[in-house]
Amino acid sequence: MKQKFEEELWKNKIYIPVESVNSKGKKHEKIISLESEIKKGHILFNVDNRAYNNQVKDYNKFAKHDDAPDSLYGAVQLLQRMKKLKFFDRNLLF
């Protein structure tokens, strides 16, 4: 997957390093651990990305499709490892 992603980036003249990620632990427990952060509003969703949002919202232990919540967990973990986050006024985006 990493190689295909890198190839697509290069085709689009985007030259950034890509790190592979090896997931460890129980997926269900990791995904469920996001629930409190979502309820607190610490994790925001793009209202236009309905398929992704529904996959996260409808997730359960027996869900057929769990790529969205799994990727969300990975993104949250990457952000938590960053030493310093820079926040911008969301109104600047629109």
C-alpha positions as CSV (number, residue, x, y, z in Angstrom):
1,M,0.0,0.0,0.0
2,K,2.8,2.4,0.9
3,Q,4.5,1.8,-2.5
4,K,1.2,2.5,-4.4
5,F,0.6,5.7,-2.4
6,E,4.2,6.9,-3.1
7,E,3.7,6.2,-6.8
8,E,0.5,8.2,-7.0
9,L,2.2,11.1,-5.1
10,W,5.1,11.1,-7.5
11,K,2.7,11.0,-10.5
12,N,1.1,14.2,-9.1
13,K,4.6,15.7,-8.5
14,I,4.1,15.6,-4.7
15,Y,7.5,14.8,-3.1
16,I,6.9,14.0,0.5
17,P,8.2,11.1,2.6
18,V,5.7,8.3,3.4
19,E,6.1,6.2,6.5
20,S,4.6,2.8,6.8
21,V,2.5,2.0,9.9
22,N,2.3,-1.4,11.5
23,S,-0.8,-1.6,13.6
24,K,-0.6,-3.5,16.9
25,G,-3.3,-4.3,19.4
26,K,-7.0,-5.0,19.2
27,K,-8.7,-2.9,16.5
28,H,-12.1,-2.8,18.2
29,E,-10.7,-1.5,21.5
30,K,-8.6,1.1,19.8
31,I,-11.6,2.4,17.8
32,I,-13.9,2.5,20.8
33,S,-11.3,4.5,22.7
34,L,-12.1,7.4,20.3
35,E,-15.7,7.7,21.4
36,S,-15.2,10.0,24.4
37,E,-13.1,12.4,22.3
38,I,-15.8,12.5,19.6
39,K,-18.5,13.1,22.1
40,K,-16.5,16.0,23.7
41,G,-16.2,17.6,20.3
42,H,-12.4,17.2,20.2
43,I,-12.7,15.4,16.9
44,L,-14.5,17.2,14.1
45,F,-15.9,15.8,10.9
46,N,-16.3,17.2,7.4
47,V,-20.1,17.3,6.9
48,D,-19.6,16.7,3.2
49,N,-17.8,13.4,3.7
50,R,-21.0,11.4,4.5
51,A,-19.6,7.9,3.6
52,Y,-16.7,8.3,6.0
53,N,-18.8,9.9,8.7
54,N,-21.4,7.1,8.5
55,Q,-18.8,4.4,8.7
56,V,-17.5,6.0,11.9
57,K,-20.9,6.7,13.3
58,D,-22.3,3.2,12.5
59,Y,-19.2,1.3,13.7
60,N,-19.6,-1.7,15.9
61,K,-17.6,-4.7,16.7
62,F,-19.1,-6.7,13.8
63,A,-19.1,-3.9,11.2
64,K,-18.1,-5.1,7.7
65,H,-16.5,-1.7,6.9
66,D,-14.1,-0.3,9.5
67,D,-11.5,1.4,7.5
68,A,-12.8,4.9,8.3
69,P,-12.7,4.5,12.1
70,D,-9.4,2.6,11.9
71,S,-7.8,5.4,9.9
72,L,-9.3,8.0,12.3
73,Y,-7.6,6.2,15.2
74,G,-4.3,6.2,13.3
75,A,-4.6,9.9,12.6
76,V,-5.3,10.7,16.2
77,Q,-2.3,8.7,17.3
78,L,0.0,10.5,14.9
79,L,-1.3,13.9,16.2
80,Q,-0.8,12.9,19.8
81,R,2.9,12.1,19.1
82,M,3.5,15.6,17.7
83,K,5.4,17.8,20.1
84,K,3.7,21.0,19.1
85,L,0.4,21.6,17.4
86,K,-0.4,24.9,15.7
87,F,-4.0,25.9,15.7
88,F,-5.6,28.4,13.2
89,D,-8.8,30.2,13.3
90,R,-11.3,28.0,11.5
91,N,-12.9,31.1,9.9
92,L,-9.8,31.5,7.8
93,L,-10.7,28.3,5.9
94,F,-13.9,29.7,4.5
